[in-house]
Amino acid sequence: MAAPSVSDSAITASLLFAIGLGRTPTPESRALAEELRDTVTQMLQDQGASGSISQALDAVRAGRDAVTSDPSLSLSAARYQTLRSEFLAAQPAAPGRGRNVWPVGASTILKRASGSWSAALQNVGLSASSRARPSGFGSARFTEEQFRAALRDFTANGGQAGFTTSYQSYVDWRKLQQQQGRSDLPSGPSIRNTYGSWSVALERDGVQPGGAEAPES
């Protein structure tokens, strides 16, 4: 029997895990979004790797913090697969057949991103390449005020242009603004990584989310 489809949260957590390996979450680091935490915990339990849950969650959290601090970080598919293989090889038992395995395989991540590793990285706020950063990914961290200014600009001017306050509307609005020459707007994944979720980001500015929200990063 084929395994069920891998969730977006499993893919996001896998990529952040690879970035976070060898890093330590800072003392002020926020807790992971519930969806990410529960996905990693359940998948590792299902594949007989409960003893690695704490290590894995710390790495995912450290990866999230690293990406938030430096969106220019990147990761090749080959390096990702090496780190994944090393982690799985250290587990006491091999996952059973017919189960999804976490961290998710590089081929699965590629399929979900229509064959583009760069797109897969950008989906979680990572740079496509350390040498050629895509538009909007700066090497400097956005300040809290820059995040808030971007959200205020979006909810005010985006609303006038017909955009809702949903996460996807922000992504589309930001793309339009970039086409008009703006480079001061953090990416959607960066905002979600910083605040924990899109809903929380809006609520901090007193705005109620409108429309369907994409899966959390």
C-alpha positions in Angstrom: 0.0 0.0 0.0 1.3 3.4 -1.0 2.1 5.9 1.8 -0.2 8.9 2.1 0.9 12.2 0.7 3.6 14.0 2.7 2.3 17.2 4.3 3.8 20.6 3.6 4.7 21.0 7.3 6.8 17.8 7.0 8.7 19.2 4.1 9.2 22.6 5.8 10.4 21.0 9.0 12.8 18.7 7.0 14.5 21.6 5.3 14.7 23.7 8.4 16.1 20.6 10.3 19.0 20.3 7.7 19.8 24.0 8.1 19.6 23.8 11.9 21.8 20.8 12.4 24.9 21.8 14.4 23.2 25.0 15.5 21.8 25.7 19.0 18.5 27.6 19.5 19.0 30.8 21.3 17.6 31.2 24.8 15.0 33.7 23.6 14.0 31.4 20.7 10.2 31.1 20.3 8.5 27.7 20.4 7.8 26.0 17.1 4.4 26.4 15.5 2.2 23.5 16.7 1.8 22.0 13.3 5.5 21.7 12.8 6.1 20.2 16.2 3.3 17.8 16.0 4.2 16.6 12.5 7.8 15.9 13.4 6.9 14.2 16.7 4.3 11.9 15.1 6.4 10.9 12.1 9.4 10.0 14.2 7.2 8.1 16.6 5.7 6.2 13.7 9.1 5.2 12.3 10.5 4.0 15.7 12.7 7.0 16.3 11.1 8.5 19.4 14.5 9.0 21.1 15.5 11.5 18.4 12.4 13.8 18.7 14.1 16.3 21.1 17.2 16.5 18.9 15.1 16.9 15.8 12.8 19.6 17.2 15.8 21.6 18.5 17.4 21.5 15.0 14.2 22.6 13.3 13.8 25.5 15.7 17.5 26.4 15.2 17.0 26.3 11.5 14.0 28.5 11.6 15.9 31.1 13.7 18.9 30.9 11.3 16.7 31.5 8.3 14.9 34.4 10.0 18.2 36.0 10.9 19.9 35.4 7.5 17.6 34.7 4.5 20.6 34.4 2.3 21.3 30.9 3.7 21.1 28.1 1.2 21.4 24.3 1.0 22.1 22.1 -2.0 20.0 19.0 -2.6 23.1 16.8 -2.4 24.0 18.2 1.0 20.5 17.9 2.2 20.4 14.2 1.2 23.7 13.5 3.0 22.5 15.1 6.2 19.2 13.2 6.0 21.0 9.8 5.4 23.3 10.4 8.3 20.4 11.1 10.6 18.4 8.1 9.5 21.4 5.8 9.7 21.8 6.7 13.4 18.3 5.5 14.2 17.9 2.2 16.0 15.4 0.7 13.5 14.6 1.3 9.8 11.2 2.7 9.1 8.5 0.2 8.1 7.5 -0.2 4.4 4.5 1.9 3.4 5.4 4.7 5.8 6.4 8.2 5.0 9.9 8.9 6.4 11.1 12.0 8.1 13.2 13.9 7.2 11.5 13.8 3.8 13.5 12.6 0.8 15.0 15.1 -1.6 13.1 13.5 -4.5 9.8 14.1 -2.7 10.6 17.7 -2.0 11.5 18.2 -5.6 8.3 16.7 -6.8 6.2 18.9 -4.5 8.1 22.0 -5.9 7.5 20.9 -9.6 11.1 19.7 -9.9 12.8 22.9 -8.7 15.0 22.7 -5.7 15.3 26.5 -5.7 11.5 26.8 -5.5 11.5 24.4 -2.6 14.0 26.5 -0.7 12.2 29.7 -1.4 9.0 28.2 -0.1 10.5 28.1 3.4 12.4 31.4 3.2 15.7 30.1 2.1 17.8 31.5 -0.7 18.0 29.6 -4.0 21.8 30.0 -4.1 24.4 31.6 -1.9 25.9 33.2 -5.0 22.8 34.4 -6.7 20.1 35.5 -4.3 16.6 35.9 -5.7 15.0 39.4 -5.6 13.9 40.3 -2.2 16.3 38.1 -0.2 18.8 40.4 1.5 21.8 39.4 3.5 20.7 41.6 6.4 17.9 40.7 8.8 14.8 42.8 8.6 14.1 44.7 11.8 10.9 44.3 13.8 9.8 47.7 12.6 10.4 46.7 8.9 8.2 43.7 9.4 5.5 45.8 10.9 5.8 48.5 8.3 5.5 45.9 5.5 2.3 44.4 7.2 0.8 47.9 7.7 1.6 48.8 4.1 0.1 45.6 2.8 -3.2 45.8 4.8 -3.7 49.5 4.0 -2.6 49.7 0.3 -3.2 46.1 -0.6 -6.8 46.4 0.6 -7.3 49.4 -1.6 -5.9 47.4 -4.6 -8.4 44.6 -4.0 -6.2 42.2 -2.0 -7.5 40.3 1.0 -5.4 39.9 4.1 -4.6 36.2 3.4 -1.1 34.9 3.3 -1.3 34.2 -0.4 -2.5 37.7 -1.1 0.6 39.1 0.7 2.8 36.9 -1.5 1.0 38.1 -4.7 1.1 41.7 -3.5 4.8 41.6 -2.6 5.6 40.2 -6.0 3.7 43.0 -7.7 5.6 45.5 -5.5 8.9 44.0 -6.4 8.0 44.3 -10.1 7.6 48.0 -9.4 11.1 48.2 -7.9 10.5 47.7 -4.2 13.1 45.7 -2.2 12.1 46.5 1.3 9.5 43.9 1.9 10.3 40.6 3.7 9.1 37.4 2.1 5.9 35.6 3.3 7.9 32.7 4.7 10.2 35.1 6.6 7.1 36.8 8.2 5.6 33.5 9.2 9.0 32.2 10.6 9.4 35.4 12.6 5.9 35.5 14.2 5.1 31.8 14.2 2.1 32.0 11.9 0.5 34.5 9.4 -2.5 34.9 11.7 -0.3 35.9 14.6 1.6 38.4 12.4 -1.6 40.2 11.5 -3.1 40.0 15.0 0.1 41.8 16.3 -1.0 44.7 14.2 -4.7 44.4 15.1 -5.7 42.9 11.8 -8.0 39.9 11.4 -6.8 37.4 8.7 -9.0 37.2 5.7 -9.2 34.3 3.3 -7.6 30.9 3.6 -4.2 30.8 5.2 -1.5 28.6 3.6 0.1 25.9 5.8 2.4 27.2 8.4 6.1 27.4 7.9 
